[in-house]
Amino acid sequence: MTSNKQIIILIPHGVQTGGPEALHQLSDALIRQGHDARVWYVLPSDLPAIDELYRHNGLGANTALRLQPRPNTVADYEKYQTVLAEQIVMNADTCVVFAETYVHWVRYFPHCSPMVWWLSIDNAFEYLSVQKVNLNTLRSERVLHTYQSGYAHDVIRALGCRRTLPLSDYTPGKVEVASTLPKTDIALNANHKVVYDVGAIAARLERDCGVKVRLIRGLTRSQVYEALDRSRLFIDLGTFPGKDRLAREALMRDCCVFALDVGAARDYALPEECYFKPDAVDQVFAGASQLLQQYPLYLELSRPAQQAVLRERMIFEREVAGLAHALGA
């Protein structure tokens, strides 16, 4: 049996982060599974144009909204299958996929079948204000909410959204050959999601543990991989607004992970000893010293978390099949 359902996936144009890559993974999986999935690469200037049409009743039932088919500009996404969307027909046979940062766009597509993919919960809060979105719009049974993490599921259920499905993503690539680099260091997440004094933490770790600390900030993907390959431990004291990829990439490289016990961090299923409460970060230093002394033991304890990363692709493919069924595609 064939379906006339078309799935339009909104992706920010030219943005290279985990969210847009997950959206490309969705496009790729849907196409390979035989569904009509199209990508619309969105610019910030598109929202005012859509809003203007909406205010002048230009988005009525069965309207064909013409799109600007912009090409992909990120080389890392070329491995994913995409078909550029040229129009959105405003009817129930069109499913429009919105990442959580486009949640305020849902109201412009009242005649379509909307799907919101909650990847990074914290990044959505600014769009959930009463000035930007009516929560009753999101609570409608016509809106399907998919969630990448248990944290995301808890939040959207608290918002009153009841029609939900799991939809994760997967960590691209895998370590084909074990690294021959000496594994002696500590890697430390130093991006904007970390509110602690990263420089002071790195200096104390180097003093207490007698090893080099590699800051993960402003590096290319290959430089990140090299830093993780050289490290026994990766420490991430970020907020985990979603199931961030960096910790998963560390696990794939035989790098134990310490995480702040907030947001979606519990989805990694790390050993209990590897989680730290926000008001007990000082315990990280003693924990790091102990782990470096007993690295083989902690690496073995981390195997379930590592194996979960290796199973992500299979789980994602099955979730996409379930999603397509729920959408009637």
Contacts in CASP RR format, 6 or more apart in sequence:
PFRMAT RR
TARGET T0000
AUTHOR 0000-0000-0000
METHOD contacts of the structure
MODEL  1
MTSNKQIIILIPHGVQTGGPEALHQLSDALIRQGHDARVWYVLPSDLPAI
DELYRHNGLGANTALRLQPRPNTVADYEKYQTVLAEQIVMNADTCVVFAE
TYVHWVRYFPHCSPMVWWLSIDNAFEYLSVQKVNLNTLRSERVLHTYQSG
YAHDVIRALGCRRTLPLSDYTPGKVEVASTLPKTDIALNANHKVVYDVGA
IAARLERDCGVKVRLIRGLTRSQVYEALDRSRLFIDLGTFPGKDRLAREA
LMRDCCVFALDVGAARDYALPEECYFKPDAVDQVFAGASQLLQQYPLYLE
LSRPAQQAVLRERMIFEREVAGLAHALGA
3 35 0 8 1.000
3 36 0 8 1.000
3 328 0 8 1.000
3 329 0 8 1.000
4 93 0 8 1.000
5 35 0 8 1.000
5 36 0 8 1.000
5 93 0 8 1.000
5 94 0 8 1.000
5 95 0 8 1.000
5 113 0 8 1.000
5 327 0 8 1.000
5 328 0 8 1.000
5 329 0 8 1.000
6 36 0 8 1.000
6 37 0 8 1.000
6 38 0 8 1.000
6 89 0 8 1.000
6 93 0 8 1.000
6 94 0 8 1.000
6 95 0 8 1.000
7 30 0 8 1.000
7 35 0 8 1.000
7 36 0 8 1.000
7 37 0 8 1.000
7 38 0 8 1.000
7 94 0 8 1.000
7 95 0 8 1.000
7 97 0 8 1.000
7 327 0 8 1.000
7 329 0 8 1.000
8 38 0 8 1.000
8 39 0 8 1.000
8 40 0 8 1.000
8 85 0 8 1.000
8 88 0 8 1.000
8 94 0 8 1.000
8 95 0 8 1.000
8 96 0 8 1.000
8 97 0 8 1.000
9 23 0 8 1.000
9 26 0 8 1.000
9 27 0 8 1.000
9 37 0 8 1.000
9 38 0 8 1.000
9 39 0 8 1.000
9 40 0 8 1.000
9 97 0 8 1.000
10 23 0 8 1.000
10 40 0 8 1.000
10 42 0 8 1.000
10 96 0 8 1.000
10 97 0 8 1.000
10 98 0 8 1.000
10 99 0 8 1.000
10 102 0 8 1.000
10 105 0 8 1.000
11 20 0 8 1.000
11 23 0 8 1.000
11 24 0 8 1.000
11 39 0 8 1.000
11 40 0 8 1.000
11 41 0 8 1.000
11 42 0 8 1.000
11 99 0 8 1.000
12 20 0 8 1.000
12 41 0 8 1.000
12 42 0 8 1.000
12 101 0 8 1.000
13 41 0 8 1.000
13 42 0 8 1.000
13 43 0 8 1.000
13 70 0 8 1.000
13 73 0 8 1.000
14 20 0 8 1.000
14 41 0 8 1.000
14 72 0 8 1.000
14 73 0 8 1.000
14 74 0 8 1.000
15 74 0 8 1.000
16 74 0 8 1.000
16 76 0 8 1.000
16 77 0 8 1.000
18 119 0 8 1.000
18 169 0 8 1.000
18 245 0 8 1.000
19 99 0 8 1.000
19 119 0 8 1.000
19 120 0 8 1.000
19 169 0 8 1.000
20 74 0 8 1.000
20 77 0 8 1.000
21 76 0 8 1.000
21 77 0 8 1.000
21 169 0 8 1.000
21 172 0 8 1.000
22 117 0 8 1.000
22 119 0 8 1.000
22 148 0 8 1.000
22 169 0 8 1.000
23 39 0 8 1.000
23 97 0 8 1.000
23 99 0 8 1.000
23 117 0 8 1.000
24 39 0 8 1.000
24 77 0 8 1.000
24 80 0 8 1.000
24 82 0 8 1.000
25 80 0 8 1.000
25 169 0 8 1.000
25 170 0 8 1.000
25 172 0 8 1.000
25 316 0 8 1.000
26 37 0 8 1.000
26 97 0 8 1.000
26 117 0 8 1.000
26 167 0 8 1.000
26 320 0 8 1.000
27 37 0 8 1.000
27 39 0 8 1.000
27 80 0 8 1.000
27 81 0 8 1.000
27 82 0 8 1.000
27 83 0 8 1.000
28 80 0 8 1.000
28 81 0 8 1.000
28 82 0 8 1.000
29 316 0 8 1.000
29 317 0 8 1.000
29 320 0 8 1.000
30 37 0 8 1.000
30 320 0 8 1.000
30 324 0 8 1.000
30 329 0 8 1.000
31 37 0 8 1.000
31 81 0 8 1.000
31 82 0 8 1.000
31 83 0 8 1.000
32 81 0 8 1.000
33 317 0 8 1.000
33 320 0 8 1.000
33 321 0 8 1.000
33 324 0 8 1.000
35 324 0 8 1.000
35 329 0 8 1.000
36 329 0 8 1.000
37 83 0 8 1.000
38 83 0 8 1.000
38 84 0 8 1.000
38 85 0 8 1.000
38 86 0 8 1.000
39 72 0 8 1.000
39 82 0 8 1.000
39 83 0 8 1.000
39 84 0 8 1.000
39 85 0 8 1.000
40 67 0 8 1.000
40 84 0 8 1.000
40 85 0 8 1.000
40 88 0 8 1.000
41 70 0 8 1.000
41 71 0 8 1.000
41 72 0 8 1.000
41 84 0 8 1.000
42 102 0 8 1.000
43 70 0 8 1.000
46 68 0 8 1.000
47 105 0 8 1.000
50 59 0 8 1.000
50 65 0 8 1.000
50 105 0 8 1.000
50 108 0 8 1.000
51 108 0 8 1.000
53 59 0 8 1.000
53 65 0 8 1.000
53 108 0 8 1.000
54 107 0 8 1.000
54 108 0 8 1.000
59 65 0 8 1.000
59 90 0 8 1.000
59 108 0 8 1.000
59 109 0 8 1.000
59 110 0 8 1.000
59 111 0 8 1.000
60 90 0 8 1.000
60 111 0 8 1.000
61 90 0 8 1.000
61 91 0 8 1.000
61 111 0 8 1.000
62 89 0 8 1.000
62 90 0 8 1.000
62 91 0 8 1.000
62 111 0 8 1.000
63 89 0 8 1.000
63 90 0 8 1.000
63 111 0 8 1.000
64 87 0 8 1.000
64 88 0 8 1.000
64 89 0 8 1.000
64 90 0 8 1.000
65 87 0 8 1.000
65 88 0 8 1.000
65 89 0 8 1.000
65 90 0 8 1.000
66 86 0 8 1.000
66 87 0 8 1.000
67 85 0 8 1.000
67 86 0 8 1.000
67 87 0 8 1.000
67 88 0 8 1.000
69 84 0 8 1.000
69 85 0 8 1.000
69 86 0 8 1.000
70 84 0 8 1.000
71 84 0 8 1.000
72 78 0 8 1.000
72 82 0 8 1.000
76 221 0 8 1.000
79 172 0 8 1.000
88 94 0 8 1.000
88 96 0 8 1.000
88 109 0 8 1.000
88 112 0 8 1.000
90 109 0 8 1.000
90 111 0 8 1.000
90 112 0 8 1.000
91 111 0 8 1.000
91 112 0 8 1.000
92 111 0 8 1.000
92 112 0 8 1.000
92 113 0 8 1.000
93 113 0 8 1.000
94 112 0 8 1.000
94 113 0 8 1.000
95 112 0 8 1.000
95 113 0 8 1.000
95 114 0 8 1.000
95 115 0 8 1.000
95 327 0 8 1.000
95 329 0 8 1.000
96 109 0 8 1.000
96 112 0 8 1.000
96 113 0 8 1.000
96 114 0 8 1.000
96 115 0 8 1.000
97 115 0 8 1.000
97 117 0 8 1.000
98 105 0 8 1.000
98 106 0 8 1.000
98 114 0 8 1.000
98 115 0 8 1.000
98 116 0 8 1.000
98 117 0 8 1.000
99 116 0 8 1.000
99 117 0 8 1.000
99 119 0 8 1.000
100 116 0 8 1.000
100 117 0 8 1.000
100 118 0 8 1.000
100 119 0 8 1.000
100 120 0 8 1.000
100 121 0 8 1.000
100 123 0 8 1.000
100 124 0 8 1.000
100 127 0 8 1.000
101 120 0 8 1.000
101 123 0 8 1.000
101 124 0 8 1.000
101 127 0 8 1.000
102 127 0 8 1.000
103 116 0 8 1.000
103 124 0 8 1.000
103 127 0 8 1.000
103 128 0 8 1.000
103 133 0 8 1.000
103 138 0 8 1.000
104 127 0 8 1.000
104 132 0 8 1.000
104 133 0 8 1.000
106 114 0 8 1.000
106 116 0 8 1.000
106 133 0 8 1.000
106 137 0 8 1.000
106 138 0 8 1.000
106 143 0 8 1.000
107 133 0 8 1.000
107 134 0 8 1.000
107 137 0 8 1.000
113 142 0 8 1.000
113 144 0 8 1.000
113 327 0 8 1.000
114 142 0 8 1.000
114 143 0 8 1.000
114 144 0 8 1.000
115 143 0 8 1.000
115 144 0 8 1.000
115 145 0 8 1.000
115 146 0 8 1.000
115 323 0 8 1.000
115 327 0 8 1.000
116 138 0 8 1.000
116 143 0 8 1.000
116 144 0 8 1.000
116 145 0 8 1.000
116 146 0 8 1.000
117 146 0 8 1.000
117 147 0 8 1.000
117 148 0 8 1.000
117 167 0 8 1.000
118 124 0 8 1.000
118 145 0 8 1.000
118 146 0 8 1.000
118 147 0 8 1.000
118 148 0 8 1.000
118 152 0 8 1.000
118 153 0 8 1.000
118 155 0 8 1.000
118 156 0 8 1.000
119 148 0 8 1.000
119 152 0 8 1.000
119 169 0 8 1.000
119 242 0 8 1.000
120 241 0 8 1.000
120 242 0 8 1.000
121 149 0 8 1.000
121 151 0 8 1.000
121 152 0 8 1.000
121 155 0 8 1.000
121 241 0 8 1.000
121 242 0 8 1.000
121 263 0 8 1.000
121 264 0 8 1.000
122 239 0 8 1.000
122 241 0 8 1.000
122 242 0 8 1.000
122 263 0 8 1.000
123 241 0 8 1.000
126 132 0 8 1.000
127 133 0 8 1.000
128 135 0 8 1.000
128 159 0 8 1.000
135 159 0 8 1.000
135 160 0 8 1.000
137 143 0 8 1.000
138 145 0 8 1.000
138 159 0 8 1.000
138 161 0 8 1.000
139 159 0 8 1.000
139 160 0 8 1.000
139 161 0 8 1.000
139 162 0 8 1.000
141 162 0 8 1.000
141 163 0 8 1.000
143 161 0 8 1.000
143 163 0 8 1.000
144 163 0 8 1.000
144 164 0 8 1.000
144 165 0 8 1.000
144 323 0 8 1.000
144 326 0 8 1.000
144 327 0 8 1.000
145 156 0 8 1.000
145 161 0 8 1.000
145 163 0 8 1.000
145 164 0 8 1.000
145 165 0 8 1.000
146 164 0 8 1.000
146 165 0 8 1.000
146 166 0 8 1.000
146 167 0 8 1.000
146 323 0 8 1.000
147 153 0 8 1.000
147 156 0 8 1.000
147 164 0 8 1.000
147 165 0 8 1.000
147 166 0 8 1.000
147 167 0 8 1.000
148 167 0 8 1.000
148 168 0 8 1.000
148 169 0 8 1.000
148 242 0 8 1.000
148 243 0 8 1.000
148 264 0 8 1.000
149 168 0 8 1.000
149 242 0 8 1.000
149 243 0 8 1.000
149 263 0 8 1.000
149 264 0 8 1.000
149 267 0 8 1.000
150 264 0 8 1.000
150 266 0 8 1.000
150 267 0 8 1.000
151 240 0 8 1.000
151 242 0 8 1.000
151 263 0 8 1.000
151 264 0 8 1.000
151 266 0 8 1.000
151 267 0 8 1.000
152 242 0 8 1.000
152 264 0 8 1.000
153 164 0 8 1.000
153 166 0 8 1.000
156 164 0 8 1.000
157 164 0 8 1.000
165 319 0 8 1.000
165 322 0 8 1.000
165 323 0 8 1.000
165 326 0 8 1.000
166 319 0 8 1.000
167 316 0 8 1.000
167 319 0 8 1.000
167 320 0 8 1.000
167 323 0 8 1.000
168 243 0 8 1.000
168 312 0 8 1.000
168 315 0 8 1.000
168 316 0 8 1.000
168 319 0 8 1.000
169 243 0 8 1.000
169 312 0 8 1.000
169 316 0 8 1.000
170 312 0 8 1.000
170 313 0 8 1.000
170 315 0 8 1.000
170 316 0 8 1.000
171 245 0 8 1.000
171 248 0 8 1.000
171 249 0 8 1.000
171 252 0 8 1.000
171 309 0 8 1.000
171 312 0 8 1.000
174 252 0 8 1.000
174 310 0 8 1.000
175 252 0 8 1.000
175 253 0 8 1.000
178 254 0 8 1.000
179 229 0 8 1.000
179 253 0 8 1.000
181 226 0 8 1.000
181 229 0 8 1.000
181 230 0 8 1.000
182 230 0 8 1.000
183 229 0 8 1.000
183 230 0 8 1.000
183 231 0 8 1.000
183 232 0 8 1.000
183 254 0 8 1.000
183 295 0 8 1.000
184 211 0 8 1.000
184 212 0 8 1.000
184 230 0 8 1.000
184 231 0 8 1.000
184 232 0 8 1.000
185 211 0 8 1.000
185 212 0 8 1.000
185 213 0 8 1.000
185 214 0 8 1.000
185 227 0 8 1.000
185 230 0 8 1.000
185 231 0 8 1.000
185 232 0 8 1.000
186 205 0 8 1.000
186 209 0 8 1.000
186 211 0 8 1.000
186 212 0 8 1.000
186 213 0 8 1.000
186 214 0 8 1.000
186 231 0 8 1.000
186 232 0 8 1.000
186 233 0 8 1.000
186 234 0 8 1.000
186 235 0 8 1.000
186 288 0 8 1.000
186 292 0 8 1.000
187 213 0 8 1.000
187 214 0 8 1.000
187 215 0 8 1.000
187 216 0 8 1.000
187 227 0 8 1.000
187 228 0 8 1.000
187 230 0 8 1.000
187 231 0 8 1.000
187 233 0 8 1.000
187 234 0 8 1.000
187 235 0 8 1.000
187 250 0 8 1.000
187 255 0 8 1.000
188 198 0 8 1.000
188 201 0 8 1.000
188 202 0 8 1.000
188 205 0 8 1.000
188 213 0 8 1.000
188 214 0 8 1.000
188 215 0 8 1.000
188 216 0 8 1.000
188 234 0 8 1.000
188 235 0 8 1.000
189 198 0 8 1.000
189 216 0 8 1.000
189 217 0 8 1.000
189 234 0 8 1.000
189 235 0 8 1.000
189 236 0 8 1.000
189 237 0 8 1.000
189 238 0 8 1.000
189 246 0 8 1.000
190 198 0 8 1.000
190 199 0 8 1.000
190 202 0 8 1.000
190 215 0 8 1.000
190 216 0 8 1.000
190 217 0 8 1.000
191 216 0 8 1.000
191 217 0 8 1.000
191 218 0 8 1.000
193 238 0 8 1.000
193 239 0 8 1.000
193 241 0 8 1.000
194 236 0 8 1.000
194 237 0 8 1.000
194 238 0 8 1.000
195 237 0 8 1.000
195 238 0 8 1.000
195 239 0 8 1.000
196 237 0 8 1.000
196 281 0 8 1.000
198 215 0 8 1.000
199 215 0 8 1.000
201 235 0 8 1.000
201 237 0 8 1.000
201 281 0 8 1.000
201 284 0 8 1.000
202 213 0 8 1.000
202 215 0 8 1.000
204 285 0 8 1.000
205 211 0 8 1.000
205 213 0 8 1.000
205 235 0 8 1.000
205 285 0 8 1.000
205 288 0 8 1.000
206 212 0 8 1.000
206 213 0 8 1.000
208 285 0 8 1.000
208 288 0 8 1.000
208 289 0 8 1.000
209 285 0 8 1.000
209 288 0 8 1.000
209 289 0 8 1.000
209 292 0 8 1.000
211 292 0 8 1.000
214 227 0 8 1.000
214 230 0 8 1.000
214 231 0 8 1.000
216 224 0 8 1.000
216 227 0 8 1.000
216 234 0 8 1.000
216 246 0 8 1.000
219 227 0 8 1.000
224 246 0 8 1.000
224 249 0 8 1.000
225 249 0 8 1.000
225 253 0 8 1.000
228 234 0 8 1.000
228 249 0 8 1.000
228 250 0 8 1.000
228 253 0 8 1.000
228 255 0 8 1.000
229 253 0 8 1.000
229 255 0 8 1.000
231 250 0 8 1.000
231 255 0 8 1.000
232 255 0 8 1.000
232 256 0 8 1.000
232 291 0 8 1.000
232 292 0 8 1.000
232 295 0 8 1.000
232 299 0 8 1.000
233 255 0 8 1.000
233 256 0 8 1.000
233 257 0 8 1.000
233 258 0 8 1.000
233 288 0 8 1.000
233 291 0 8 1.000
233 292 0 8 1.000
234 246 0 8 1.000
234 247 0 8 1.000
234 250 0 8 1.000
234 255 0 8 1.000
234 256 0 8 1.000
234 257 0 8 1.000
234 258 0 8 1.000
235 257 0 8 1.000
235 258 0 8 1.000
235 284 0 8 1.000
235 288 0 8 1.000
236 244 0 8 1.000
236 246 0 8 1.000
236 247 0 8 1.000
236 257 0 8 1.000
236 258 0 8 1.000
236 259 0 8 1.000
236 260 0 8 1.000
236 265 0 8 1.000
237 259 0 8 1.000
237 260 0 8 1.000
237 276 0 8 1.000
237 281 0 8 1.000
237 284 0 8 1.000
238 260 0 8 1.000
238 262 0 8 1.000
239 260 0 8 1.000
239 262 0 8 1.000
239 263 0 8 1.000
240 259 0 8 1.000
240 260 0 8 1.000
240 262 0 8 1.000
240 263 0 8 1.000
240 264 0 8 1.000
240 265 0 8 1.000
241 263 0 8 1.000
241 264 0 8 1.000
242 263 0 8 1.000
242 264 0 8 1.000
243 264 0 8 1.000
243 267 0 8 1.000
243 268 0 8 1.000
244 264 0 8 1.000
247 257 0 8 1.000
247 259 0 8 1.000
247 265 0 8 1.000
247 268 0 8 1.000
248 268 0 8 1.000
248 309 0 8 1.000
248 312 0 8 1.000
250 256 0 8 1.000
250 257 0 8 1.000
251 257 0 8 1.000
251 268 0 8 1.000
251 302 0 8 1.000
251 305 0 8 1.000
251 306 0 8 1.000
251 309 0 8 1.000
252 306 0 8 1.000
252 309 0 8 1.000
252 310 0 8 1.000
254 299 0 8 1.000
254 306 0 8 1.000
256 274 0 8 1.000
256 291 0 8 1.000
256 295 0 8 1.000
256 298 0 8 1.000
256 299 0 8 1.000
256 302 0 8 1.000
257 268 0 8 1.000
257 270 0 8 1.000
257 274 0 8 1.000
257 302 0 8 1.000
257 305 0 8 1.000
258 274 0 8 1.000
258 275 0 8 1.000
258 276 0 8 1.000
258 284 0 8 1.000
258 287 0 8 1.000
258 288 0 8 1.000
258 291 0 8 1.000
259 265 0 8 1.000
259 268 0 8 1.000
259 270 0 8 1.000
259 274 0 8 1.000
259 275 0 8 1.000
259 276 0 8 1.000
260 275 0 8 1.000
260 276 0 8 1.000
260 277 0 8 1.000
260 278 0 8 1.000
260 281 0 8 1.000
261 275 0 8 1.000
261 276 0 8 1.000
261 277 0 8 1.000
261 278 0 8 1.000
262 278 0 8 1.000
265 275 0 8 1.000
266 275 0 8 1.000
268 305 0 8 1.000
268 308 0 8 1.000
269 304 0 8 1.000
269 305 0 8 1.000
269 308 0 8 1.000
270 302 0 8 1.000
270 305 0 8 1.000
271 298 0 8 1.000
271 301 0 8 1.000
271 302 0 8 1.000
271 305 0 8 1.000
273 287 0 8 1.000
273 298 0 8 1.000
273 301 0 8 1.000
274 298 0 8 1.000
274 302 0 8 1.000
276 283 0 8 1.000
276 284 0 8 1.000
291 298 0 8 1.000
END
